[in-house]
Amino acid sequence: MKEIFFIDRNTINHATLPLIGGKGYNLARLIDCGQNVPAWYGVTTKFQEQVFESCNLYGLIKDTLGAINLDDPPDKIAEALKPIKDGILGLEFPAGMQSSLVAQHHSALGTEGFFSVRSSAIDEDSGEASFAGLHDSFLFVHGEADLLDKIRLTWASAFNIRAIVFRIKSGISLEKIRLGIVIQKMVEAEVSGIVFTANPNNGNVQEILISSLYGAGEGIVSAGLDADLFIYSKPEETWESELTAKNHQLVFDKAKGTGLTQQDVPADIREKASLSDDQVREIARAATGIENYFRKPQDIEFSIDGTGTLFILQARPITTVHEYGPAAGNRIIWDNSNIIESYSGPTSPMTFSFIRHAYTIVYHCFSQVMGISPKDVHCHRHVFENMLGLINGQVYYNIINWYKLVHLFPGFNYNKSFMESMMGLKDKVDLDEDDAPVGWRRRYLIELPQLFILLARSLLNFSRIDKLVARFESNFNRYYNDWSAMDFNDLTPADLMHIFRDMENKLLWNWQTPIINDFYVMIYYGALKSCCQKWCEDESGSLQNDLICGEGDIESTKPTKMLMEIATSIKNDDHHREMFLGHTHKELAELVPSSKECRDVFEKISTYLNLYGFRCINELKLEEPSLRETPEFLYQMIQNYLKMENDKALNPKTMEDREKEIRAGAERKAMGKIVSRFSLLPRKILFRWILNNARRGVKNRENMRFARTKIYGLLREMINAIGTHFAREELIAVPLDIYYLTIDEVWDYVKGTAVTADLKGLVDVRKKEFATYRAADAELIDDHFETFGLVYHKNLFRNHAPSSAGDDGEGLKGTGCCPGEIEGRVKVVKSPRDNLCLNGEILVAARTDPGWVPLYPAVSGILIERGSILSHSAIVAREMGIPTIVGIPNLINSLEDGQMVRMNGATGIVELMVKDIRP
């Protein structure tokens, strides 16, 4: 086989890559992706090997490298390497090889002009090992003799002390060190620079960093001359400039006729930007194109000649950034602003697998019942299957797919903002549409009729929402009563699997009504908010919240009201009050059930647990115990109520009166604005109609969510029973290990379709992984971020966009949900396992779910870091009339337990007072 000594763009490929190295291969790919690259050719490692063998250099190299001791001082190592350098610089090219080199050079670059001689290590620019700056390169080379001389010097640089030490420390073999060489036509640059398509200073993959100066790029790479800096934002296509005085530049050394020399930059351009605005844009576009082609961030060298033409000289992967960014494709936007209320922190594989399955079924059904064609539903099944994601054990919404879901329905541009409000999205998203423009025939003859059909179906469902809700609740209660009467511990896993399938068919595949109602709320609450802003001049953005409070008969408030009544009865009995205040809540959980004197109290508590025992903190996380399993929380809440000095605060009627007062005041304000500004009666009627529908939707939403709580409670008991059975059969170590398996893995084991029969081993793997997520030093991830390429590879889960909200140095700002201005000490609660003893403090939490509601009567205000105006905590707080602010960035890290604050539930402002921390 004929040896390949030279390579150019037309002959380089994956097979010949080992002969020329990454630099030459990348130059060919740069041309393929449409970049303007100076003409070039490559001298392969086969050429080097042939020359070295003809001069018997390999024996000398082997003996010399074998004697190297890295513990020796650098000067001694350099001296030991000198024989290799001398041997290479003194070698003579075989006549035939020299003539073939010269012929190749004339063919590729011509007989005139200057060129560069650059090293191209076989392992270089691979993304794993970067030899940048370790080998020598030469600019403005001219003539045959200079070409041969610079090739010798380049080969010799492969054996300098820096390159050898780097190879040894990187574990790269010293056996037959080979170096490809790229010969490239010189650009006589007016301006040169380096582009990083991901900012290496902060790792931001959404920023391009351009460094430029006058003259050759070696001024940056080797000479360390001052250069301008341009930080370009990819999403916004804008940039910030950091200009400097560029007093010196490297230019062609005319006196020597080769190489570079340093000279002064003309005084009139030293302070000016080295790049014009158009050139910054052109370089950024070229860099983005290169990054997208290579599918990972790139380090790019460029030059601009006297005519203003941009040349790309080379590109290599950036090895110091930990993300590939947009270049990797597969953009996904993740956000947990709303779902964190239900699934905070690491969520078990069992819970995630179930909720992902549930979302797939429920939204599939919802789309069908709202009139989306079966064909469209089938085409979008991948959307339904990926509404959620699990990142470092935490549940996130796949926002792109939520937009795609809403896009299936009429009025996307209008409904999009409503969905964003419901989900509490702070960062709005533009849905990329790759489809070609729709022709008028399809738009008006096909899509417009479909739009009217969908609108009609939506209006039909909305008009009968009360009947749909009543039917759903009736069916749910009938099935729930049947299942709740069963003792799951007496059934086999196969029996439980069939019951689960029964639940799936009777409930999940018929869960359309709660989702229709969510859509109903999205439309009418969004319309109400818009009317309050436009018609009622509501600048605070809280009027619509006050208008929908005080609806009454909301299921979410019933557990707390019942608990208040239990506490009142205990408070009115001296013996019971003394007992409850004289023991810890853990002691009470053991004493009360066995106390004859407290039999009536225990009966009330048992009734509560039977009705609301599934309503607990983290109630939708199946791995978390319910109040039926751990009633201590209930006893602590009763103790909190008994310590309250204001007896009226324990009276549910007081709470209801406060709700009605807020509601009436909001109605007076709204109607007053509409009447005073507009004399037309229809607008007032329309406002009242929108308001009534918004109230109805929110009320239905809260009541049907309790049905979800109850079915999750049954499912938890079912999974616990399977865990007990598996542990008894020694398939897993302990019953709770069942939560480290997915729901499908459990059923597959029952059915004989499991791909892993070693459940203990699978659990151990998951336990180790989730332990890292729960560790105190676990790396925190943001609530909103983008991923690219492979979600779990080369993504840091960071939001690179600057946040506009948060601590301004004097206070905190969130979204006001319930009016009221109060001042008091805060009680920071980070976990349900914290001390939950409360007596009039302002509750501070990262997030809440319905299980937190029993805490509310014992607090004077509520501050929540996460959540939206339609989150459960906001709705229930409004019903109770407790001043509340949600969505306060960095809240937990900004406040200390016992610190004094002043909060305004209408404006959403929290003022930090002097840090008088109570001991």
RALIN-V676582 format. One record per run of one state. SS is the DSSP state (@ for helix, = for strand, . for the rest). FROM is the first residue (numbers start at 1). TO is the last residue. If there is no record, write none. Layout:
<<SS | FROM | TO> <SS | FROM | TO>>
//
This chain:
<<. | 1 | 5> <= | 6 | 7> <. | 8 | 16> <@ | 17 | 20> <. | 21 | 21> <@ | 22 | 32> <. | 33 | 39> <= | 40 | 43> <. | 44 | 44> <@ | 45 | 54> <. | 55 | 56> <@ | 57 | 66> <. | 67 | 73> <@ | 74 | 89> <. | 90 | 94> <@ | 95 | 109> <. | 110 | 114> <= | 115 | 121> <. | 122 | 137> <= | 138 | 141> <. | 142 | 143> <@ | 144 | 157> <. | 158 | 160> <@ | 161 | 169> <. | 170 | 178> <= | 179 | 185> <. | 186 | 188> <= | 189 | 196> <. | 197 | 206> <= | 207 | 215> <. | 216 | 217> <@ | 218 | 221> <. | 222 | 227> <= | 228 | 233> <. | 234 | 237> <= | 238 | 242> <. | 243 | 247> <= | 248 | 252> <. | 253 | 259> <= | 260 | 264> <. | 265 | 276> <@ | 277 | 294> <. | 295 | 297> <= | 298 | 305> <. | 306 | 309> <= | 310 | 317> <. | 318 | 324> <@ | 325 | 328> <. | 329 | 331> <= | 332 | 335> <. | 336 | 338> <@ | 339 | 341> <. | 342 | 348> <@ | 349 | 369> <. | 370 | 373> <@ | 374 | 379> <. | 380 | 380> <@ | 381 | 384> <. | 385 | 387> <= | 388 | 391> <. | 392 | 393> <= | 394 | 398> <@ | 399 | 407> <. | 408 | 411> <@ | 412 | 423> <. | 424 | 439> <@ | 440 | 463> <. | 464 | 464> <@ | 465 | 484> <. | 485 | 487> <@ | 488 | 490> <. | 491 | 492> <@ | 493 | 506> <. | 507 | 507> <@ | 508 | 510> <. | 511 | 511> <@ | 512 | 534> <. | 535 | 542> <@ | 543 | 547> <. | 548 | 554> <@ | 555 | 571> <. | 572 | 573> <@ | 574 | 581> <. | 582 | 584> <@ | 585 | 594> <. | 595 | 598> <@ | 599 | 612> <. | 613 | 631> <@ | 632 | 643> <. | 644 | 646> <@ | 647 | 650> <. | 651 | 651> <@ | 652 | 677> <. | 678 | 680> <@ | 681 | 728> <. | 729 | 734> <@ | 735 | 740> <. | 741 | 742> <@ | 743 | 751> <. | 752 | 758> <@ | 759 | 774> <. | 775 | 783> <= | 784 | 787> <. | 788 | 810> <= | 811 | 813> <. | 814 | 814> <= | 815 | 818> <. | 819 | 820> <= | 821 | 829> <. | 830 | 841> <= | 842 | 845> <. | 846 | 849> <@ | 850 | 858> <. | 859 | 860> <= | 861 | 864> <. | 865 | 871> <@ | 872 | 880> <. | 881 | 882> <= | 883 | 886> <. | 887 | 890> <@ | 891 | 894> <. | 895 | 899> <= | 900 | 904> <. | 905 | 908> <= | 909 | 912> <. | 913 | 919>>
//
